[in-house]
Amino acid sequence: MNNFLLISGSPRKGNTEFILNKIFDSIQGEKELILLREKNIKHCTGCLSCLKLNKCVLMDDMTDIYDKIVKADFIIIGTPNYYDNVTGLLKDFIDRTNPFYEIDKLKNKKIIAIVTGGGSIKNSKEFTGQTLKSFADAHNMKLIASYYFQALKNNEVECNDVALKQIEKIIRKLEN
């Protein structure tokens, strides 16, 4: 049975969280949904102590999240597209995975990226998607799929039949 870690980089309850909740409710296995907006995650200071110690010296909620990342088989990351990039919350999370950079603890983990936003899907793919791909590549993880949802207003995804079908497609991919 697979272990799933779903991570929402959204600073508010909206379309990204709706998608992740639909997936969470449908998948079987050990699973957890982390809402970064509810966590205390400090900015990386760039001290590089983590490369010597294989752990971050900052004490906050990332300490508990590290174990969950290592344990997960699948990591499903959702983020709104903010100025053609991930949110600041998710960027802090990404930066704080630096302790794993040179030790391959995340190697071969499977990643699914989910991006929502009211802007151009082309820009979401080109820029926000690239940030998530770079994150996966830096840790030798396997980005198995990226999904893009055009939605600006709150609750827009749950009223969109095309988006709901795309969520079902993600769920089927995770079940196989």
C-alpha positions in Angstrom: 0.0 0.0 0.0 1.4 3.4 -1.0 2.0 6.3 1.4 0.8 9.7 0.1 1.8 13.1 1.2 -0.3 16.0 -0.1 1.0 19.5 0.3 -1.0 22.7 -0.3 1.0 25.8 -0.8 -2.0 28.0 -0.9 -2.3 30.8 1.7 -6.1 30.4 1.6 -8.8 27.8 1.4 -9.7 27.8 -2.3 -9.4 25.9 -5.6 -6.0 24.3 -4.8 -7.2 22.9 -1.5 -10.4 21.7 -3.1 -8.5 19.6 -5.6 -6.2 18.2 -3.0 -9.1 17.3 -0.7 -10.9 15.5 -3.6 -7.8 13.5 -4.2 -7.2 12.9 -0.5 -10.7 11.6 0.0 -10.5 9.2 -3.0 -7.1 7.6 -2.6 -6.4 4.5 -0.6 -3.4 4.0 1.6 -1.6 5.9 4.3 -2.1 9.6 3.5 -1.8 13.0 5.0 -2.7 16.5 3.7 -0.4 19.3 4.9 -1.7 22.9 4.6 1.4 25.0 4.7 -0.7 28.0 5.7 -1.3 26.3 9.1 2.4 25.6 9.7 5.1 27.7 11.1 7.9 27.4 8.5 10.7 29.9 8.7 12.6 31.2 5.7 15.8 29.4 4.9 18.7 31.6 6.0 21.2 30.1 3.6 23.6 29.2 6.4 24.3 25.8 4.8 24.6 24.1 8.2 22.2 21.5 6.8 24.8 20.3 4.4 27.2 19.5 7.2 24.7 18.2 9.7 22.2 16.6 7.3 19.5 18.5 9.1 18.2 22.0 9.4 19.2 24.0 12.5 16.0 26.0 12.4 13.4 24.7 14.8 9.8 24.9 13.5 7.1 22.8 11.9 9.5 21.6 9.1 11.1 19.3 11.6 8.0 17.1 11.7 7.5 17.5 7.9 10.9 16.1 7.1 10.0 12.6 8.4 6.8 12.7 6.5 8.5 13.6 3.2 11.1 10.8 3.6 8.3 8.2 4.4 6.1 9.2 1.5 6.0 7.2 -1.8 4.0 9.9 -3.6 4.2 13.6 -2.9 1.4 15.6 -4.4 2.1 19.3 -4.4 -0.6 21.9 -5.1 0.0 25.6 -5.5 -1.8 28.6 -6.9 0.2 30.4 -9.7 1.3 33.7 -8.1 3.1 35.9 -10.6 4.0 32.9 -12.8 5.6 31.0 -9.8 4.7 29.0 -6.7 3.5 30.8 -3.6 5.9 32.2 -1.0 4.7 29.5 1.4 5.6 26.7 -1.0 8.9 28.4 -1.9 9.9 28.5 1.8 9.0 24.8 1.9 11.1 24.0 -1.1 14.1 26.0 0.2 13.9 24.2 3.5 14.3 20.8 1.8 18.0 21.7 1.3 19.1 19.2 4.0 18.2 16.4 1.5 20.0 18.0 -1.4 23.2 16.0 -1.3 22.1 12.8 0.6 19.5 11.4 -1.9 16.9 10.7 0.8 14.2 11.8 -1.7 15.6 10.0 -4.7 13.0 8.2 -6.9 10.0 9.5 -4.9 7.1 10.2 -7.2 5.8 13.7 -7.5 2.6 15.1 -9.0 2.3 18.8 -9.4 -1.0 20.6 -9.4 -1.1 24.3 -10.4 -4.2 26.5 -10.2 -4.6 30.1 -11.3 -6.6 32.6 -13.2 -3.8 33.5 -15.6 -2.5 31.8 -18.7 -2.1 28.0 -18.5 0.8 28.5 -20.9 2.6 30.7 -18.3 1.7 28.3 -15.5 3.3 25.4 -17.4 6.3 27.4 -18.4 7.2 29.1 -15.2 5.4 27.6 -12.2 5.7 24.1 -13.6 9.4 24.6 -14.2 9.9 25.6 -10.5 8.2 22.3 -9.4 10.2 20.4 -12.0 13.5 22.0 -10.8 12.5 21.0 -7.2 12.0 17.4 -8.2 15.1 17.3 -10.3 17.3 18.8 -7.5 16.3 15.9 -5.3 16.4 13.2 -8.0 12.6 12.7 -7.6 10.4 11.6 -10.5 7.9 14.2 -11.6 5.3 11.8 -13.1 2.7 14.4 -14.1 1.7 18.0 -13.9 -1.8 19.3 -14.0 -3.0 22.8 -14.6 -6.4 24.3 -13.7 -7.5 27.6 -14.8 -9.5 29.1 -11.9 -9.4 32.6 -10.5 -12.5 32.9 -8.3 -12.9 30.9 -5.1 -14.8 27.6 -5.7 -14.4 27.9 -9.4 -13.0 24.4 -9.9 -15.8 22.6 -8.1 -18.3 24.1 -10.6 -16.2 23.2 -13.7 -17.0 19.8 -15.3 -13.7 19.7 -17.2 -11.7 20.4 -14.0 -13.7 17.7 -12.1 -12.9 15.2 -14.9 -9.2 16.1 -14.7 -9.3 15.5 -10.9 -10.7 12.0 -11.6 -7.9 11.4 -14.1 -5.4 12.2 -11.3 -7.1 9.9 -8.9 -7.1 7.0 -11.5 -3.4 7.6 -12.1 -2.7 7.3 -8.4 -4.7 4.1 -8.1 -2.6 2.4 -10.8 
